[in-house]
Each structure stands twice: as C-alpha cells, then as structure tokens.
Amino acid sequence: MPVPAKLTTDQGSFTLSSSFTVAAPHFRDERLDAGIGRMLHRLEYQTGVPITKDIQKDAAGAALVVDVQGAGEAVQSIDEDESYSLHVTSSGVNLQAKTVVGALRGMETLLQLVQTDHAGYILPAVSIEDTPRFHWRGLMIDSGRHFEPVPVIERTLDGMAAVKLNVFHWHLSEDQGFRIESKLYPKLAGMGSDGLYYTQEQAKEVVAYARERGIRVVPEFDMPGHSVSWFVGYPDLASGPGPYTVRRVFGISDEAMDPTRDSTYKFLDGFIGEMSTIFPDPYFHIGGDETKGVQWKGNPRIVEFMQKHDMKDPAALQAYFNQRLLKILQKHHKYMIGWDEVLNPALPKDVIIQSWRGTESLAAGAKQGYQGILSAPYYLDAMKPAEQHYLADPLPADSDLTPQQQTLILGGEVCMWGEQLYERTIDSRIWPRTAAMAERFWSPENVRDVSDMYRRLDVMSVRLEAFGLTHLTQEDVGLRALTGTTDIDAMRVFASVLEPVSFHERYQGQHTSQLTPLDHLVDAVRPDPPSRYQMEVLVQAFLKNPAQDGRERQELANNFASWSKAAPDVQRQVSESPLLADAAGRAQQFADLAKIGSEAVKYLSGGNAAPAGWKQSSLAALDAAQKPQGLVRFTVLAPLHDLVNAVQEK
C-alpha cells in the first residue's frame, strides 16, 4: 500500500537470512546510505534476522543491489523523479532508480513484501515497475491551534514515507498561535504562542528529517486573515487598533492585516526572507482563506483607500494584497500557494490553488489555467470512513477537463486541522486512514476495490505503529485514564463500536476552545474502527442465507454475546467516572443494541417470526441510538437496521 503501477508475480521466493548483504555499485551519498541503513534496521526488526549494515561496492554476491543513477535535485522539487523498478528472484533482489528519492520509494515497497513461510521470512518473486500518478501527495498538519511537538512531527514523517507521501504542509500560524521563532521579529512567537513554538534549529531539523525521507516541507503562514497571533506582538500590522491577545475561540475572526500600509509589506518582506533560509522548498503557502473584511469595512481609512482605488468589496482588496505579496515571494524565489479564495484572474498562472471547496472549485481554477491541489474530500476531522476518502479522486473519471487542463491538477493533500486534537490524539485521527488516501494519490485510477483496501489497511496500520505512531495503542491509554484502572476489557468492547462525531457536530455540541480539555470518550475512540466495515460485510453475507449454519452466523452471535457480557461492566465504570458521565446514555444503548442484534440473529437463523411489535420497538431503539449524544456515535447501526428489517413478525 499503495498498489504499484505495474506488478507481476513469478514462481519462487528469496529467503531472508543472516547472510543478507546490500551493494550500491554505482551512485552513493549520505542520504542513500542513511535510507539503506533505516531499511536494514527495519528489516531486522521485522524478521528477527541479524543483518549486517555494511554497504558493499561490488554487486557480486549481494542479496540486494541498489542501483541508483544520481542524487536527484539538491532541493527536491515537484518534478523529482520518484520512479523505481524492483525485481525479486530466488537468487536475489535488484532495485533500480534514477534518483535517491526513487530508491527510497522502492525500499518501502521491499519492506512491504516481506512474508512468512513454514521456515522463516521470504520475499516473493515479483517484478514491479512503479511511478506515482500525481506529483503532489501531501499531508497538512495544523500546529497553530494546538501545538504538536517535534517528535510527533517526525514520527508522522516516518508514516508519510512508508505510504509514499511526498509533501508535508506545515500550518505554522493561526489566530491561536504563532509557532516558529523569528529572530528578526522575536515578538511573533515570543508573545503569540504561549511559549509553544519551534525554534529555528528545530524547524531546520524537521526539514532535514523530511528530506532524508524524500519529503518536501511547505510552510504555511496564514495572511491576511487568521492572523491574530501576529498582532499580539505587532499590532501595527492589524487593520484595527488593538490591543490583541491570542484568540482562544475557534472559527472565523474579524481581524486581518492592513493591506493599505507599505509598512505591512516591509514587515512581510523581512519575515519571508528569514523563513526562506529555513524552508528551501520553492513553494510558500500564504493561506488566504476566510477573510471576510469586517475589520477593513470598519476602518474609515481603509474604506477610503478602497474607494480611491475602485475596489468594490473586500475580495478586491485581498486581491490587491495578494498581488503585492506575490512580488515579495518572487523576490525570495518562491511560488505562491493559497486556498480557494486567492483565485483571481489578476494573479499569474504559476500561483497554485489548494481547494477546500471541492472538485468544482478545483476544476474552475484549471479551466482558467491555474495549477491545483484537491483537499476538500480529504479533511480528516470530518471523521469519515476511509472508503469515502479513498473513492474521492483529484481527477475523477467523469471530469470534463481537457487533457491539457488535467495536467494542471497536481494531486491531493490530506488535511489535519487542529481544533479538536492534541499530541496524544493526533495519530489516531491521521492514521491509518491517510494510508488509503496516499494510495489514491499514488496508484492507478482504477485501483478502487474497497474490500481489498480495508484488508491491506489493517496490515498497514500495524506496520505504522513500528514507527512509534500511537493510533492503535492510544485508545487503551485513553480508556485507562477515563476509568482509572487497567481493567478495561469491557470498555474495549464498548469503544470498538464507537467513533468520534464529525468536526461540526462536536463544535456545536461542545463549543470547544483552545482551552477545552480533550480528555473525554470522544478523544479516546478512533474514527472508522474496523467494526464499522466488518459488521457491514458480515451482515450482508449472513442475510444471503440466514438459515445456514455458517461462519457469519456464528461470528455475529459471538459479537452480540460479547457486547452483552461487557455491557454491565461498561455501565458500572461509566457511572463511576465523572469524565464518562456524558457517555451514560450510550452505555445503556450499547446493552440495547446487543439484545436487538442477538434476537435478530436468533429469529433469522431459526426461521422464526418475532413477536408483534418487536420490529417497531427495535427500530425505535436504533433510531434513538442514531441521535447525537456524548460526542460519539455507534459504527454498527446501519447493518443492525438491515438485520431488524429482515426479520418477519407474527
């Protein structure tokens, strides 16, 4: 995962043993050597086979030959060649790539090929020719609203490399925090971050860490809106007099930079020049979203400026701001990226539009000649199942774009906004669903088998935890903290059929701010747990022949029995924990769902009719469980509806 562009299998396999050696007969540099070293350590950890870490020059006799033509670009660009070929036979493995980045991609594939047989670990005989479908395959992390420490970022980069993502979009400023040190303007982070920010050395470390893994780092500094944290230390940047404090509530603020003052652009020139020494990537994200112009319209001087320059609305003033900002970026050899709102015919065609509004907005930009990145279907905080993200395509088959316009769609980017998470919960919100989206960005468009995707996603999820990611283990940590005990077997069963509500449902139900503790059941459970898809498939298979005494019938009966057994302990632990008080209703519904499911399987498998009124009362209970409560939702209600509706009544 992701599926290669072309893969053919052959007879036989290569056995992994302690005699495994690696040769790089042609090109070598520090990045390639480091990549080979990481691969060998992981191979050793994965198999338990002791492996020498020395890299030979002579290919003769080597188990793995890594044949790379050259280093690739000094500063990795959007056009970096990431292709590779990988051939495994019973006598050895050959990996070929034009660049080090291509070799890194091939090594990730090699590690995913490791299998067991009766004697130990093997690599099956395969021939792979692989290249990505899209050049831009990104993940955005919002460190502005809740700060994410460097170890979180670095383990995320390891996960990104494992699934062949190649752009880390780092959202570094927001109303709630300015997250990077500026030595030129020290009050940005000094007064606008609550002391939670990255030093320049830490940021450079992240950039270097990412580059070693073939990942570009694109910084985002939101302007002219979403910029209150800038004004805490530098109120003269703002369109209103202040004073300003870090904004604790989320949502769209009225404040914005003053686009009419030359001093604003002088400040930004100095700042962008400084950041360019930290972030060498040719692209610089300026945000640009959700600037409503409230503060502009309330400032007589700005209104007069707009009238004098024949600007009819705030959008025209923002276009003026972006035009002047673009000149600064060009001075520092940067290309501009912005969200949909920056799209304006006055901007040159080398500006990239990142679409949070959808494929129509993306297509509209392409039709005007602008390159674009799709993000709208890939918002992780929507808490959608992996399959919905997986089937959303930056270039859907029914696209009406011309072949030339299609080349302007650079790819897609997964977005992890930070309102409702922090360092302990971020992994479970990103992984493993992001691996499914990474496949959409890399693999051929016709790779769309949802069942096979979920099968492989379960395997990939376990692999990802080897990087120190905590998306699986954190649920237990959260449940222990909520109950105050290690005895969480029953709570595990309960949590397995729950997931967080969407961003908007939680925002309306909890009114979270930056100061809201993220320590409830909604923070412990993870989105799209295996129960959702597994129960759906199980019920569909069972209903094809419910009278048959098959595996599906027994598995369903066992599931509902385990729910019934766990329910009393769940209700007791929920009643004993103030932090779980909002889950009391869900705990009772959990017991009701277990009873309904067990009875439905019993009636259907026995060919018996239920008592009159059973279906109506059961469906009413399922409908009640569908309603918002406790900021968590059940994952199994749809298949339970199918079970109940299949039952006949007397």
MIZATOR-689675 format. One record per residue (C-alpha): residue in one letter; z, y, x. Coordinates in steps of 0.02 Angstrom, whole numbers, plus 50000, padded with zeros to 5 digits. Layout:
BEGIN
- A, Z, Y, X
...
This chain:
BEGIN
- M, 50000, 50000, 50000
- P, 49890, 50099, 49998
- V, 49749, 49974, 49974
- P, 49621, 49989, 50116
- A, 49445, 50049, 50083
- K, 49375, 49879, 50131
- L, 49468, 49716, 50163
- T, 49403, 49540, 50185
- T, 49509, 49386, 50217
- D, 49472, 49236, 50325
- Q, 49547, 49066, 50361
- G, 49694, 49052, 50477
- S, 49827, 49170, 50543
- F, 49905, 49239, 50700
- T, 50082, 49181, 50738
- L, 50208, 49311, 50797
- S, 50313, 49253, 50943
- S, 50413, 49323, 51088
- S, 50255, 49317, 51194
- F, 50181, 49458, 51089
- T, 50111, 49594, 51202
- V, 50013, 49755, 51174
- A, 49873, 49830, 51277
- A, 49793, 50002, 51265
- P, 49643, 49980, 51381
- H, 49561, 50149, 51360
- F, 49646, 50307, 51299
- R, 49836, 50332, 51304
- D, 49950, 50482, 51281
- E, 50132, 50512, 51238
- R, 50101, 50514, 51051
- L, 50008, 50348, 51052
- D, 50138, 50267, 51164
- A, 50278, 50328, 51050
- G, 50186, 50263, 50897
- I, 50162, 50092, 50976
- G, 50345, 50092, 51026
- R, 50403, 50128, 50848
- M, 50288, 49993, 50781
- L, 50356, 49864, 50903
- H, 50537, 49906, 50862
- R, 50499, 49889, 50677
- L, 50405, 49726, 50704
- E, 50552, 49657, 50800
- Y, 50675, 49714, 50665
- Q, 50564, 49643, 50528
- T, 50544, 49472, 50607
- G, 50694, 49448, 50722
- V, 50571, 49400, 50860
- P, 50613, 49480, 51030
- I, 50461, 49582, 51084
- T, 50428, 49669, 51248
- K, 50399, 49856, 51230
- D, 50288, 49872, 51384
- I, 50109, 49929, 51353
- Q, 49978, 49849, 51464
- K, 49817, 49923, 51529
- D, 49724, 49757, 51538
- A, 49670, 49690, 51368
- A, 49651, 49512, 51434
- G, 49782, 49401, 51357
- A, 49862, 49538, 51250
- A, 49909, 49489, 51073
- L, 49869, 49662, 51008
- V, 49736, 49775, 51081
- V, 49747, 49958, 51027
- D, 49580, 50035, 51069
- V, 49580, 50224, 51042
- Q, 49439, 50339, 51092
- G, 49538, 50501, 51112
- A, 49688, 50608, 51065
- G, 49610, 50696, 50918
- E, 49642, 50880, 50887
- A, 49779, 50973, 50980
- V, 49834, 51047, 50814
- Q, 49795, 50919, 50681
- S, 49677, 50991, 50552
- I, 49618, 50946, 50379
- D, 49465, 50864, 50459
- E, 49560, 50750, 50579
- D, 49478, 50578, 50586
- E, 49605, 50454, 50514
- S, 49491, 50303, 50502
- Y, 49528, 50139, 50589
- S, 49475, 49957, 50592
- L, 49594, 49811, 50605
- H, 49542, 49633, 50640
- V, 49663, 49486, 50644
- T, 49610, 49312, 50702
- S, 49708, 49160, 50756
- S, 49691, 49218, 50937
- G, 49745, 49400, 50920
- V, 49737, 49571, 50839
- N, 49617, 49713, 50876
- L, 49649, 49890, 50814
- Q, 49514, 50021, 50844
- A, 49519, 50206, 50802
- K, 49432, 50365, 50856
- T, 49596, 50462, 50863
- V, 49781, 50431, 50887
- V, 49809, 50476, 50704
- G, 49689, 50340, 50652
- A, 49782, 50216, 50762
- L, 49948, 50268, 50681
- R, 49875, 50231, 50510
- G, 49814, 50061, 50569
- M, 49984, 50016, 50641
- E, 50065, 50049, 50471
- T, 49940, 49929, 50393
- L, 49975, 49798, 50526
- L, 50162, 49804, 50487
- Q, 50125, 49779, 50302
- L, 50025, 49621, 50340
- V, 50175, 49526, 50410
- Q, 50209, 49369, 50308
- T, 50313, 49212, 50323
- D, 50257, 49032, 50329
- H, 50356, 48872, 50350
- A, 50377, 48902, 50536
- G, 50407, 49089, 50552
- Y, 50311, 49252, 50540
- I, 50123, 49271, 50540
- L, 49983, 49396, 50518
- P, 49848, 49327, 50402
- A, 49669, 49330, 50465
- V, 49590, 49486, 50393
- S, 49457, 49614, 50431
- I, 49494, 49793, 50375
- E, 49385, 49948, 50384
- D, 49486, 50092, 50318
- T, 49469, 50278, 50290
- P, 49553, 50395, 50165
- R, 49470, 50452, 50005
- F, 49548, 50626, 50015
- H, 49586, 50733, 50168
- W, 49740, 50817, 50091
- R, 49877, 50695, 50041
- G, 50039, 50789, 50030
- L, 50221, 50792, 49979
- M, 50310, 50956, 49943
- I, 50499, 50969, 49961
- D, 50590, 51120, 49892
- S, 50731, 51162, 50013
- G, 50753, 51334, 49936
- R, 50851, 51291, 49779
- H, 50957, 51155, 49860
- F, 50958, 51141, 50049
- E, 50902, 50975, 50122
- P, 50972, 50937, 50297
- V, 50857, 50889, 50441
- P, 50899, 50701, 50433
- V, 50840, 50699, 50251
- I, 50677, 50782, 50301
- E, 50647, 50665, 50447
- R, 50679, 50504, 50352
- T, 50561, 50571, 50217
- L, 50428, 50598, 50351
- D, 50451, 50416, 50404
- G, 50422, 50362, 50225
- M, 50269, 50475, 50212
- A, 50194, 50400, 50369
- A, 50222, 50224, 50301
- V, 50112, 50261, 50150
- K, 49986, 50367, 50246
- L, 50027, 50539, 50176
- N, 49974, 50674, 50298
- V, 50040, 50844, 50238
- F, 50222, 50895, 50224
- H, 50229, 51054, 50119
- W, 50397, 51135, 50156
- H, 50455, 51258, 50023
- L, 50571, 51367, 50127
- S, 50611, 51519, 50021
- E, 50663, 51540, 49841
- D, 50772, 51655, 49735
- Q, 50916, 51537, 49776
- G, 50898, 51533, 49964
- F, 50802, 51585, 50119
- R, 50805, 51430, 50227
- I, 50741, 51469, 50401
- E, 50807, 51576, 50541
- S, 50710, 51734, 50582
- K, 50758, 51817, 50745
- L, 50654, 51969, 50701
- Y, 50738, 51988, 50531
- P, 50905, 51898, 50551
- K, 50975, 51952, 50382
- L, 50846, 51845, 50290
- A, 50939, 51684, 50323
- G, 51098, 51770, 50378
- M, 51130, 51845, 50206
- G, 51011, 51749, 50093
- S, 51057, 51567, 50125
- D, 51246, 51541, 50104
- G, 51238, 51483, 50285
- L, 51124, 51338, 50241
- Y, 50964, 51359, 50339
- Y, 50860, 51283, 50478
- T, 50867, 51358, 50650
- Q, 50700, 51389, 50732
- E, 50736, 51246, 50851
- Q, 50769, 51128, 50706
- A, 50607, 51181, 50621
- K, 50510, 51151, 50782
- E, 50593, 50981, 50794
- V, 50533, 50938, 50619
- V, 50356, 50996, 50661
- A, 50356, 50888, 50818
- Y, 50431, 50739, 50724
- A, 50295, 50754, 50592
- R, 50155, 50771, 50720
- E, 50210, 50612, 50807
- R, 50177, 50526, 50641
- G, 50011, 50610, 50605
- I, 50082, 50730, 50476
- R, 50045, 50916, 50464
- V, 50184, 51038, 50414
- V, 50130, 51179, 50298
- P, 50268, 51307, 50266
- E, 50284, 51400, 50102
- F, 50366, 51569, 50085
- D, 50356, 51624, 49904
- M, 50294, 51801, 49875
- P, 50287, 51921, 49788
- G, 50397, 51834, 49658
- H, 50532, 51701, 49677
- S, 50593, 51812, 49820
- V, 50768, 51873, 49777
- S, 50842, 51793, 49933
- W, 50731, 51906, 50040
- F, 50807, 52060, 49957
- V, 50990, 52017, 49990
- G, 50971, 52072, 50170
- Y, 50817, 52183, 50150
- P, 50825, 52271, 49980
- D, 50687, 52393, 50030
- L, 50562, 52251, 50007
- A, 50600, 52245, 49821
- S, 50524, 52342, 49678
- G, 50695, 52392, 49612
- P, 50844, 52475, 49696
- G, 50966, 52327, 49703
- P, 51091, 52284, 49770
- Y, 51045, 52100, 49770
- T, 51139, 51937, 49782
- V, 51075, 51759, 49795
- R, 51018, 51710, 49621
- R, 51115, 51560, 49557
- V, 51024, 51527, 49394
- F, 50854, 51444, 49396
- G, 50697, 51497, 49307
- I, 50582, 51647, 49324
- S, 50664, 51805, 49389
- D, 50607, 51982, 49353
- E, 50621, 52037, 49535
- A, 50470, 52047, 49650
- M, 50415, 52126, 49813
- D, 50347, 52302, 49807
- P, 50158, 52288, 49837
- T, 50133, 52477, 49844
- R, 50228, 52514, 50005
- D, 50150, 52499, 50176
- S, 50322, 52452, 50242
- T, 50314, 52289, 50142
- Y, 50158, 52235, 50236
- K, 50226, 52290, 50404
- F, 50378, 52180, 50372
- L, 50270, 52032, 50319
- D, 50157, 52054, 50469
- G, 50305, 52037, 50586
- F, 50378, 51890, 50489
- I, 50215, 51791, 50475
- G, 50181, 51821, 50659
- E, 50352, 51750, 50701
- M, 50333, 51599, 50587
- S, 50162, 51564, 50662
- T, 50247, 51524, 50826
- I, 50348, 51388, 50738
- F, 50216, 51317, 50621
- P, 50050, 51293, 50712
- D, 49958, 51223, 50561
- P, 49809, 51331, 50512
- Y, 49870, 51342, 50331
- F, 50009, 51455, 50266
- H, 50070, 51442, 50086
- I, 50116, 51607, 50003
- G, 50173, 51537, 49835
- G, 50115, 51673, 49718
- D, 50168, 51589, 49557
- E, 50262, 51656, 49406
- T, 50263, 51840, 49450
- K, 50274, 51921, 49278
- G, 50280, 52101, 49338
- V, 50437, 52151, 49241
- Q, 50510, 52247, 49387
- W, 50341, 52325, 49425
- K, 50320, 52390, 49248
- G, 50497, 52460, 49254
- N, 50465, 52564, 49411
- P, 50379, 52731, 49370
- R, 50315, 52748, 49548
- I, 50231, 52576, 49541
- V, 50160, 52611, 49368
- E, 50086, 52772, 49435
- F, 50010, 52677, 49582
- M, 49931, 52552, 49462
- Q, 49858, 52690, 49355
- K, 49791, 52783, 49506
- H, 49703, 52626, 49569
- D, 49641, 52574, 49396
- M, 49748, 52417, 49390
- K, 49762, 52363, 49208
- D, 49902, 52236, 49224
- P, 50023, 52151, 49345
- A, 49891, 52019, 49386
- A, 49780, 52156, 49458
- L, 49925, 52221, 49564
- Q, 49961, 52046, 49626
- A, 49778, 52026, 49673
- Y, 49793, 52186, 49775
- F, 49949, 52117, 49859
- N, 49860, 51954, 49900
- Q, 49710, 52045, 49973
- R, 49821, 52141, 50093
- L, 49924, 51986, 50131
- L, 49765, 51889, 50168
- K, 49718, 52013, 50304
- I, 49887, 51985, 50386
- L, 49864, 51796, 50379
- Q, 49690, 51812, 50454
- K, 49760, 51918, 50593
- H, 49875, 51773, 50636
- H, 49734, 51645, 50618
- K, 49798, 51570, 50456
- Y, 49714, 51514, 50296
- M, 49799, 51561, 50133
- I, 49858, 51432, 50007
- G, 49934, 51484, 49841
- W, 49973, 51416, 49669
- D, 49851, 51442, 49525
- E, 49900, 51622, 49497
- V, 49821, 51680, 49660
- L, 49647, 51631, 49599
- N, 49549, 51792, 49590
- P, 49364, 51824, 49622
- A, 49413, 51963, 49742
- L, 49481, 51835, 49865
- P, 49365, 51749, 49990
- K, 49316, 51569, 49964
- D, 49420, 51499, 50106
- V, 49580, 51525, 50005
- I, 49647, 51358, 49941
- I, 49712, 51346, 49763
- Q, 49854, 51225, 49729
- S, 49851, 51184, 49544
- W, 50013, 51159, 49448
- R, 49925, 51195, 49284
- G, 49813, 51041, 49281
- T, 49641, 50969, 49317
- E, 49554, 51101, 49210
- S, 49626, 51240, 49317
- L, 49579, 51144, 49474
- A, 49401, 51119, 49411
- A, 49387, 51302, 49363
- G, 49427, 51350, 49541
- A, 49300, 51228, 49611
- K, 49166, 51297, 49495
- Q, 49199, 51468, 49570
- G, 49182, 51397, 49745
- Y, 49367, 51377, 49791
- Q, 49443, 51226, 49876
- G, 49586, 51150, 49779
- I, 49732, 51030, 49783
- L, 49797, 50947, 49624
- S, 49985, 50941, 49593
- A, 50006, 50955, 49404
- P, 50015, 50766, 49367
- Y, 50124, 50732, 49519
- Y, 50284, 50827, 49477
- L, 50423, 50704, 49516
- D, 50555, 50799, 49417
- A, 50460, 50759, 49256
- M, 50536, 50585, 49279
- K, 50376, 50500, 49225
- P, 50343, 50317, 49266
- A, 50246, 50275, 49422
- E, 50097, 50213, 49321
- Q, 50067, 50384, 49240
- H, 50064, 50468, 49410
- Y, 49959, 50326, 49480
- L, 49821, 50340, 49350
- A, 49806, 50530, 49366
- D, 49662, 50568, 49483
- P, 49617, 50729, 49576
- L, 49436, 50684, 49538
- P, 49434, 50584, 49376
- A, 49282, 50477, 49337
- D, 49234, 50591, 49192
- S, 49236, 50750, 49298
- D, 49095, 50871, 49256
- L, 49094, 50945, 49431
- T, 48933, 50936, 49530
- P, 48932, 50832, 49691
- Q, 48946, 50994, 49790
- Q, 49092, 51056, 49685
- Q, 49179, 50888, 49703
- T, 49184, 50911, 49892
- L, 49296, 51062, 49861
- I, 49434, 50952, 49789
- L, 49532, 50917, 49947
- G, 49656, 50796, 49870
- G, 49828, 50799, 49793
- E, 50007, 50840, 49828
- V, 50167, 50765, 49757
- C, 50297, 50898, 49714
- M, 50485, 50875, 49728
- W, 50565, 51032, 49657
- G, 50749, 51053, 49699
- E, 50840, 51120, 49545
- Q, 50919, 50955, 49493
- L, 50945, 50861, 49655
- Y, 51029, 50873, 49824
- E, 51035, 50774, 49985
- R, 51115, 50619, 49908
- T, 50997, 50603, 49761
- I, 50830, 50665, 49829
- D, 50774, 50495, 49896
- S, 50783, 50409, 49727
- R, 50682, 50550, 49649
- I, 50544, 50538, 49780
- W, 50538, 50350, 49814
- P, 50463, 50230, 49778
- R, 50352, 50322, 49650
- T, 50273, 50430, 49786
- A, 50201, 50273, 49866
- A, 50097, 50246, 49709
- M, 50029, 50423, 49718
- A, 49995, 50403, 49903
- E, 49882, 50257, 49858
- R, 49790, 50364, 49730
- F, 49753, 50491, 49867
- W, 49700, 50363, 50000
- S, 49620, 50214, 49912
- P, 49452, 50200, 49822
- E, 49449, 50273, 49646
- N, 49426, 50102, 49566
- V, 49593, 50037, 49632
- R, 49685, 50055, 49466
- D, 49772, 49890, 49424
- V, 49943, 49946, 49362
- S, 50019, 49772, 49362
- D, 49968, 49742, 49542
- M, 50027, 49916, 49590
- Y, 50202, 49878, 49524
- R, 50204, 49710, 49611
- R, 50166, 49793, 49778
- L, 50277, 49942, 49742
- D, 50430, 49828, 49731
- V, 50389, 49761, 49904
- M, 50356, 49934, 49973
- S, 50519, 50000, 49903
- V, 50619, 49877, 50006
- R, 50517, 49917, 50162
- L, 50550, 50103, 50141
- E, 50738, 50079, 50148
- A, 50718, 50015, 50325
- F, 50683, 50198, 50374
- G, 50855, 50249, 50316
- L, 50796, 50305, 50144
- T, 50929, 50278, 50011
- H, 50832, 50268, 49847
- L, 50897, 50094, 49807
- T, 51071, 50096, 49883
- Q, 51118, 50269, 49819
- E, 51133, 50206, 49641
- D, 51279, 50094, 49691
- V, 51358, 50237, 49787
- G, 51346, 50347, 49633
- L, 51417, 50213, 49517
- R, 51565, 50181, 49633
- A, 51601, 50368, 49639
- L, 51592, 50382, 49449
- T, 51706, 50233, 49415
- G, 51821, 50247, 49566
- T, 51805, 50061, 49603
- T, 51698, 49934, 49694
- D, 51696, 49830, 49535
- I, 51530, 49895, 49469
- D, 51439, 49736, 49420
- A, 51439, 49782, 49235
- M, 51392, 49963, 49271
- R, 51245, 49900, 49375
- V, 51178, 49806, 49223
- F, 51201, 49962, 49116
- A, 51118, 50076, 49243
- S, 50972, 49956, 49263
- V, 50907, 50004, 49090
- L, 50937, 50191, 49107
- E, 50842, 50332, 49190
- P, 50863, 50521, 49202
- V, 50789, 50630, 49066
- S, 50647, 50747, 49115
- F, 50674, 50914, 49202
- H, 50653, 51013, 49042
- E, 50768, 50900, 48940
- R, 50904, 50915, 49071
- Y, 50878, 51101, 49091
- Q, 50900, 51126, 48903
- G, 51045, 51004, 48887
- Q, 51148, 51053, 49039
- H, 51095, 51231, 49086
- T, 51107, 51189, 49269
- S, 51126, 51323, 49401
- Q, 51133, 51311, 49590
- L, 51322, 51290, 49574
- T, 51317, 51146, 49448
- P, 51394, 50988, 49523
- L, 51265, 50849, 49524
- D, 51388, 50707, 49501
- H, 51356, 50627, 49331
- L, 51274, 50466, 49275
- V, 51106, 50556, 49267
- D, 51121, 50586, 49455
- A, 51162, 50404, 49495
- V, 51023, 50317, 49398
- R, 50845, 50322, 49460
- P, 50681, 50361, 49373
- D, 50567, 50220, 49318
- P, 50680, 50074, 49368
- P, 50599, 49901, 49367
- S, 50673, 49862, 49196
- R, 50550, 49975, 49106
- Y, 50389, 49891, 49157
- Q, 50464, 49717, 49173
- M, 50531, 49719, 48995
- E, 50366, 49786, 48929
- V, 50268, 49644, 49011
- L, 50397, 49513, 48964
- V, 50397, 49559, 48780
- Q, 50207, 49566, 48771
- A, 50196, 49392, 48845
- F, 50334, 49323, 48733
- L, 50257, 49391, 48573
- K, 50093, 49298, 48605
- N, 50183, 49135, 48563
- P, 50367, 49165, 48523
- A, 50397, 48987, 48462
- Q, 50350, 48915, 48632
- D, 50499, 48868, 48738
- G, 50433, 48959, 48890
- R, 50493, 49064, 49036
- E, 50478, 49229, 48943
- R, 50588, 49170, 48801
- Q, 50724, 49112, 48919
- E, 50714, 49267, 49026
- L, 50730, 49382, 48877
- A, 50877, 49283, 48810
- N, 50961, 49291, 48981
- N, 50932, 49479, 48993
- F, 51011, 49514, 48824
- A, 51155, 49396, 48862
- S, 51191, 49488, 49024
- W, 51192, 49654, 48928
- S, 51315, 49582, 48801
- K, 51428, 49517, 48937
- A, 51427, 49683, 49030
- A, 51449, 49796, 48878
- P, 51640, 49782, 48857
- D, 51673, 49821, 49040
- V, 51549, 49965, 49033
- Q, 51637, 50039, 48882
- R, 51806, 50020, 48966
- Q, 51751, 50102, 49129
- V, 51662, 50242, 49039
- S, 51819, 50278, 48937
- E, 51925, 50286, 49095
- S, 51815, 50410, 49191
- P, 51804, 50594, 49139
- L, 51639, 50607, 49234
- L, 51567, 50472, 49120
- A, 51629, 50548, 48957
- D, 51454, 50606, 48909
- A, 51392, 50426, 48926
- A, 51513, 50353, 48797
- G, 51381, 50353, 48661
- R, 51255, 50270, 48774
- A, 51382, 50134, 48817
- Q, 51403, 50091, 48632
- Q, 51215, 50094, 48605
- F, 51195, 49977, 48754
- A, 51301, 49847, 48663
- D, 51200, 49875, 48504
- L, 51034, 49851, 48597
- A, 51098, 49688, 48671
- K, 51141, 49622, 48497
- I, 50974, 49677, 48422
- G, 50874, 49601, 48564
- S, 50967, 49435, 48559
- E, 50947, 49421, 48371
- A, 50762, 49464, 48377
- V, 50726, 49330, 48507
- K, 50828, 49204, 48406
- Y, 50734, 49240, 48245
- L, 50563, 49240, 48327
- S, 50586, 49087, 48437
- G, 50659, 48986, 48293
- G, 50527, 49041, 48170
- N, 50664, 49105, 48054
- A, 50667, 49259, 47945
- A, 50802, 49389, 47969
- P, 50919, 49439, 47826
- A, 50855, 49576, 47712
- G, 50891, 49747, 47786
- W, 50908, 49684, 47965
- K, 50745, 49763, 48022
- Q, 50785, 49931, 47943
- S, 50958, 49941, 48020
- S, 50893, 49882, 48190
- L, 50753, 50009, 48193
- A, 50876, 50145, 48141
- A, 50987, 50098, 48290
- L, 50837, 50104, 48407
- D, 50787, 50274, 48338
- A, 50964, 50337, 48367
- A, 50957, 50273, 48546
- Q, 50796, 50371, 48569
- K, 50882, 50538, 48537
- P, 50944, 50644, 48684
- Q, 51118, 50601, 48742
- G, 51212, 50606, 48907
- L, 51057, 50665, 49003
- V, 51000, 50484, 49022
- R, 50876, 50384, 48919
- F, 50850, 50198, 48893
- T, 50698, 50121, 48976
- V, 50678, 49974, 48856
- L, 50665, 50050, 48683
- A, 50476, 50031, 48661
- P, 50472, 49842, 48692
- L, 50629, 49821, 48586
- H, 50537, 49909, 48444
- D, 50396, 49782, 48466
- L, 50519, 49637, 48456
- V, 50603, 49701, 48299
- N, 50438, 49741, 48213
- A, 50377, 49564, 48248
- V, 50523, 49486, 48152
- Q, 50497, 49435, 47972
- E, 50632, 49468, 47842
- K, 50688, 49363, 47695
